[in-house]
Amino acid sequence: MNTCTTCHHWSPKNAGAMGRHGFGVCNVLNQPWVFLPPHQTCAHHREAKDDVVQGRVKWLAKLGIGGGK
């Protein structure tokens, strides 16, 4: 699993149309108009709640993106 999928700061729901492509907004980097795909490492990682992580894993799997364990 990648870092963004399990991070409290990554928000695909706030990514609008880009969320449909598996991108999300990082609430720590907070750069307008920058959408990030899930990636492997981040110094700002903070673990999200288990139910949030499981929802993201299912959502990414539906999109055909390797977000699963």
N, C-alpha and C positions, 0 to 999 in steps of 0.2 A: 504494500500500500504506500502511497506517496504522502508527503508531509501536508500538503494543502487539504487533502480530503479529511484529515483528522484534526485540522486546526480551527480553533475558535474564531480566528480573524478572517478566514476565507469565506466569502459570501456570494455563492452563485445566484441566490435569489435576487440580489441587488444588481445583477449584471444585465438585466433586461434581455434583449434579443441575443446577446453574446452567451447568456446562460444556456441557451438551446444548443450551443456548440461545446459545452463543457467548460466554459470559462467562468471565472468569478472575480469579484473585487476583493482586494486585500485591505482590510480596514486599518492595518498598521502602516502600510506603505502609503495609503491614502493619496494616490495620484489620480487626478481626474482623467477620464477617458482611457485608463489603462486597465485591461482585463487580463488576468493571468490564468493559464492552464494549471492544473495540478502539477507540481514539480517535487523533486526529491528532498531538498534540504532548505532550511530557512532558519536564520538566527532568532526570529521572532515567534517561532512556533509555540502555541499554547493549546493543549489538548482540549478538544470539544467534547461535549457530552456524548455518551454512547449512542443514544437514540438519534442524535444529529448525524453522527458518523455513519450509522447504518442506513439512514435515509439517503445520504449522499452516495454511498456505495451502490444502492439500488438505482438511484437516478442516473449515475454515470454508466451503470451496466445497461440500462435502457437505451442510452445514447450510443452504446457500443464502444465506450471508452474504458480502458482497463483501470478502473478505480477499485476493483474488488481485491479481496485478500488472496 
